[in-house]
Amino acid sequence: MRPSVLRMLVVFAVLVQGFALAACGGSATTAPASYPPGAIVVTADARHFDTSQLLVPADAKFTLVFVNKEADMHNLAIRTKAGFEGDLVFRFDPISVSTVVLEAGPIAAGTYFFLCEVHPTMTGTLIAQ
């Protein structure tokens, strides 16, 4: 592939990812060196989340820090039922090799499910209490 075409494709990919983050369900920003106090941190690596359960405050906003350590695209969607069956409560567009800080909630008290929509075997339970 010619260098100018390759350069144009890279610029396009960066712009698309930027627009996707701007349009996501929460407000995303680059994570600071230390995460906000009380932040819930979830890491995606080797097509696994580092946790299978999240505890969040019910009926209150909370900060979610999402760390993707690999080149594969990942996101986190919260639903009322496992998989894609339940109603969507929260989501953001997939990202690759970066960290985002998202404001989420409020979520009513109860048990929910989270998954990576790109790799639906990456799942867990979210409890709002």
Wavefront OBJ file of the C-alpha trace (Angstrom):
o trace
v 0.000 0.000 0.000
v 1.286 3.476 -0.812
v 2.478 5.521 2.198
v 0.045 8.385 1.467
v -2.932 5.998 1.363
v -1.800 4.301 4.559
v -1.375 7.676 6.286
v -4.873 8.717 5.174
v -6.368 5.469 6.551
v -4.655 5.983 9.917
v -5.955 9.575 10.151
v -9.459 8.379 9.253
v -9.349 5.628 11.922
v -8.257 8.113 14.598
v -11.035 10.539 13.636
v -13.674 7.794 13.687
v -12.594 6.679 17.159
v -12.656 10.281 18.391
v -16.179 10.833 17.076
v -17.305 7.505 18.562
v -16.047 8.468 22.012
v -17.699 11.871 21.773
v -21.044 10.229 20.992
v -20.913 7.535 23.677
v -23.433 7.001 26.482
v -21.245 8.635 29.151
v -18.866 11.531 28.979
v -15.416 10.070 28.293
v -12.109 11.697 29.076
v -8.565 10.448 29.296
v -7.961 9.069 32.772
v -5.712 11.092 35.037
v -2.622 9.547 36.588
v -4.692 8.658 39.654
v -8.347 7.794 39.331
v -11.098 9.870 40.942
v -11.917 8.901 44.545
v -14.452 6.084 44.669
v -14.073 5.261 40.967
v -15.019 1.775 39.855
v -12.168 0.451 37.706
v -12.661 -2.332 35.146
v -9.776 -3.651 33.043
v -10.068 -5.608 29.807
v -7.057 -7.744 28.894
v -6.616 -11.011 26.993
v -10.351 -10.956 26.176
v -11.308 -11.060 29.856
v -12.507 -8.511 32.390
v -10.449 -8.398 35.594
v -13.629 -8.844 37.636
v -16.895 -10.727 37.328
v -18.805 -8.538 39.779
v -19.221 -4.794 40.175
v -20.836 -3.032 43.136
v -22.191 0.444 42.407
v -24.252 2.880 44.466
v -27.986 2.688 43.748
v -29.788 5.797 42.528
v -26.593 7.857 42.327
v -24.099 8.790 39.646
v -20.735 7.041 39.822
v -17.409 7.185 38.017
v -16.435 4.189 35.901
v -12.826 3.912 34.726
v -12.440 1.502 31.819
v -8.922 0.325 30.954
v -8.338 -1.604 27.730
v -4.831 -3.050 27.781
v -4.940 -4.694 24.355
v -5.392 -3.841 20.697
v -8.737 -5.669 20.511
v -11.718 -3.336 20.730
v -13.703 -3.618 24.005
v -16.531 -1.817 25.738
v -18.830 -2.361 28.677
v -22.610 -2.393 28.410
v -24.942 -2.789 31.383
v -28.252 -4.579 30.772
v -31.228 -5.748 32.812
v -30.744 -9.369 31.666
v -27.708 -11.417 30.646
v -26.472 -11.141 27.075
v -28.298 -8.895 24.636
v -31.772 -9.825 25.907
v -32.255 -7.199 28.584
v -32.899 -3.492 28.323
v -29.810 -1.355 27.898
v -28.999 0.670 31.029
v -25.562 2.046 30.058
v -22.971 1.600 27.331
v -20.107 3.301 25.580
v -18.560 2.651 22.197
v -15.676 0.154 21.967
v -12.144 1.441 22.454
v -8.698 0.007 21.821
v -5.598 0.344 24.028
v -6.658 3.283 26.142
v -8.262 4.333 29.389
v -11.466 6.337 29.679
v -13.224 7.877 32.654
v -17.007 7.727 32.312
v -19.807 9.171 34.393
v -22.557 6.565 34.749
v -25.856 6.199 36.538
v -27.983 6.688 38.333
v -29.069 3.042 38.291
v -31.983 1.791 40.408
v -31.209 -0.753 43.118
v -31.046 -4.296 41.794
v -28.967 -6.866 39.949
v -27.817 -6.185 36.398
v -25.423 -7.762 33.937
v -22.459 -6.321 32.068
v -20.710 -7.512 28.947
v -18.348 -6.500 26.194
v -20.554 -6.154 23.123
v -17.626 -7.037 20.854
v -16.782 -10.222 22.795
v -20.047 -11.333 24.470
v -18.296 -14.079 26.447
v -16.744 -11.274 28.538
v -19.479 -10.922 31.176
v -20.229 -10.176 34.791
v -22.847 -9.170 37.312
v -23.431 -5.599 38.492
v -25.183 -4.961 41.791
v -26.580 -1.511 42.506
v -27.129 -1.132 46.253
l 1 2 3 4 5 6 7 8 9 10 11 12 13 14 15 16 17 18 19 20 21 22 23 24 25 26 27 28 29 30 31 32 33 34 35 36 37 38 39 40 41 42 43 44 45 46 47 48 49 50 51 52 53 54 55 56 57 58 59 60 61 62 63 64 65 66 67 68 69 70 71 72 73 74 75 76 77 78 79 80 81 82 83 84 85 86 87 88 89 90 91 92 93 94 95 96 97 98 99 100 101 102 103 104 105 106 107 108 109 110 111 112 113 114 115 116 117 118 119 120 121 122 123 124 125 126 127 128 129
